[in-house]
Amino acid sequence: MSDPNLLSLAFLENRPRAAAALLQDFTPEYCVEFLEQMPVEIIIPVIDGMASWPAARTLSLLPVDITADVLRGLPDAESETLLRLMSNEQRNAVMAHLPAATAQGFANKLAYPISTVGAWMDTAVPCFTLDSSVDHCLDLVKRQQTHLGGIVTVVNENRNLVGVVEVEKLLTSDGQEPLARLLKTQVQPLSARATLWEVEQHEGWTLFPSLPVVDRNNNVLGALTHSALRAGTARPVDSADNNHLRFSILTHMGEAFVIVLGGLLATLAGIRPSPERRQRPSLPGAGQDTTGVSHES
C-alpha cells in the first residue's frame, strides 16, 4: 500500500476488534503489508485484539522499530506474551529498540517460565529504605509516575526485604514520618520461582492487594498484584490458536488413517492400491517453517 485507504483506516480506528478478527485469518505477510503503512496508534489496538499467535507472527515480520513501538503501547502482560512467542533473534532485535529500563524489565520476567510468579511480577515498583519519609516516598512516586500496587516495599541497604507499608497508611500519616514507624514486618514475600498456583492461597492476599517478590537471597525483585495473579491463573492451558492447530493436525491424522486403512483393506482384498492412494499425506507446510516465529522462551 503506497497510501492508506481512508476507508480501511477508519475501519481499523473505529472497529479494531472486528479488524483484528478479520486480519488474523490472513497470512502474516498480508497483514504486515496492510498494517505497516498505518500509524502505530492505529496498529496497537488491532494487535491487542488478535489472538496471541497470529499477533506474534505479524509483529515478527513488521520492521523492528514499529514492533517495539507497538509493544510499548500494549499492556505489559500482553507484550511479554508476544515476546515469548518470538524467536530469540527476533526478540533480541525488538528489545534493542526499547528503552533500556523497559527492555531490562521484560528481560527480567522473560527469564522465568510463564507459570511462575517472576513472569507476572511488576519490576517497576519502587523500593524505599527505612530512613525514607512519607513525603519523600510520595514525591518520588509523583515524579517518576510509578504505581505502588497498594503497598510500599521497604528494603535495607542490601535490598533485602524488611517489610511493607500500606498506601492508605502512607496517605494519612504526617509527611515527616519515617517509613520505619509505619512498617509491617510480618508479611511473607513470594518466591519469584514459585508457580502462581502455589501462591494462590497465600495468607498475605487477605491483608494486601500486592505482595513483594524476592529471589533466593531475599532480594526484592518486584511485586505481584492480586489482579496479575488472577490473570495468570485464568489463562487457558491451550490458547485458541493452539486449539486450532491441534484440530488441524488431528484432522490430517484422521485423513491419513483413513487412507492407510483403505490401503490395508485393499491389500487384504488382493487389490493393489493406485500410486496416488499409496502416497503418505503430509501436513501443510511440512519441512518448512510456516509460522514465522518459534515457541522459545
C-alpha positions, 0 to 999 in steps of 0.5 A, spaced: 500 500 500 503 506 497 497 510 501 492 508 506 485 507 504 481 512 508 476 507 508 480 501 511 483 506 516 477 508 519 475 501 519 481 499 523 480 506 528 473 505 529 472 497 529 479 494 531 476 488 534 472 486 528 479 488 524 483 484 528 478 478 527 478 479 520 486 480 519 488 474 523 485 469 518 490 472 513 497 470 512 502 474 516 505 477 510 498 480 508 497 483 514 504 486 515 503 489 508 496 492 510 498 494 517 505 497 516 503 503 512 498 505 518 500 509 524 502 505 530 496 508 534 492 505 529 496 498 529 496 497 537 489 496 538 488 491 532 494 487 535 491 487 542 485 484 539 488 478 535 489 472 538 496 471 541 499 467 535 497 470 529 499 477 533 506 474 534 507 472 527 505 479 524 509 483 529 515 478 527 515 480 520 513 488 521 520 492 521 523 492 528 522 499 530 514 499 529 514 492 533 517 495 539 513 501 538 507 497 538 509 493 544 510 499 548 503 501 547 500 494 549 499 492 556 505 489 559 502 482 560 500 482 553 507 484 550 511 479 554 506 474 551 508 476 544 515 476 546 515 469 548 512 467 542 518 470 538 524 467 536 530 469 540 533 473 534 527 476 533 526 478 540 533 480 541 532 485 535 525 488 538 528 489 545 534 493 542 529 498 540 526 499 547 528 503 552 533 500 556 529 500 563 523 497 559 527 492 555 531 490 562 524 489 565 521 484 560 528 481 560 527 480 567 520 476 567 522 473 560 527 469 564 522 465 568 517 460 565 510 463 564 507 459 570 511 462 575 510 468 579 517 472 576 513 472 569 507 476 572 511 480 577 511 488 576 519 490 576 517 497 576 515 498 583 519 502 587 523 500 593 524 505 599 529 504 605 527 505 612 530 512 613 525 514 607 519 519 609 512 519 607 513 525 603 519 523 600 516 516 598 510 520 595 514 525 591 518 520 588 512 516 586 509 523 583 515 524 579 517 518 576 509 516 575 510 509 578 504 505 581 505 502 588 500 496 587 497 498 594 503 497 598 510 500 599 516 495 599 521 497 604 528 494 603 535 495 607 541 497 604 542 490 601 535 490 598 533 485 602 526 485 604 524 488 611 517 489 610 511 493 607 507 499 608 500 500 606 498 506 601 492 508 605 497 508 611 502 512 607 496 517 605 494 519 612 500 519 616 504 526 617 509 527 611 515 527 616 514 520 618 519 515 617 517 509 613 520 505 619 514 507 624 509 505 619 512 498 617 509 491 617 514 486 618 510 480 618 508 479 611 511 473 607 514 475 600 513 470 594 518 466 591 519 469 584 520 461 582 514 459 585 508 457 580 502 462 581 498 456 583 502 455 589 501 462 591 494 462 590 492 461 597 497 465 600 495 468 607 498 475 605 492 476 599 487 477 605 491 483 608 494 486 601 492 487 594 500 486 592 505 482 595 513 483 594 517 478 590 524 476 592 529 471 589 533 466 593 537 471 597 531 475 599 532 480 594 526 484 592 525 483 585 518 486 584 511 485 586 505 481 584 498 484 584 492 480 586 489 482 579 496 479 575 495 473 579 488 472 577 490 473 570 495 468 570 491 463 573 485 464 568 489 463 562 487 457 558 492 451 558 491 451 550 490 458 547 485 458 541 490 458 536 493 452 539 486 449 539 486 450 532 492 447 530 491 441 534 484 440 530 488 441 524 493 436 525 488 431 528 484 432 522 490 430 517 491 424 522 484 422 521 485 423 513 491 419 513 488 413 517 483 413 513 487 412 507 492 407 510 486 403 512 483 403 505 490 401 503 490 395 508 483 393 506 485 393 499 491 389 500 487 384 504 482 384 498 488 382 493 487 389 490 493 393 489 492 400 491 493 406 485 500 410 486 496 416 488 492 412 494 499 409 496 502 416 497 503 418 505 499 425 506 503 430 509 501 436 513 501 443 510 507 446 510 511 440 512 519 441 512 518 448 512 517 453 517 510 456 516 509 460 522 514 465 522 516 465 529 518 459 534 515 457 541 522 459 545 522 462 551 
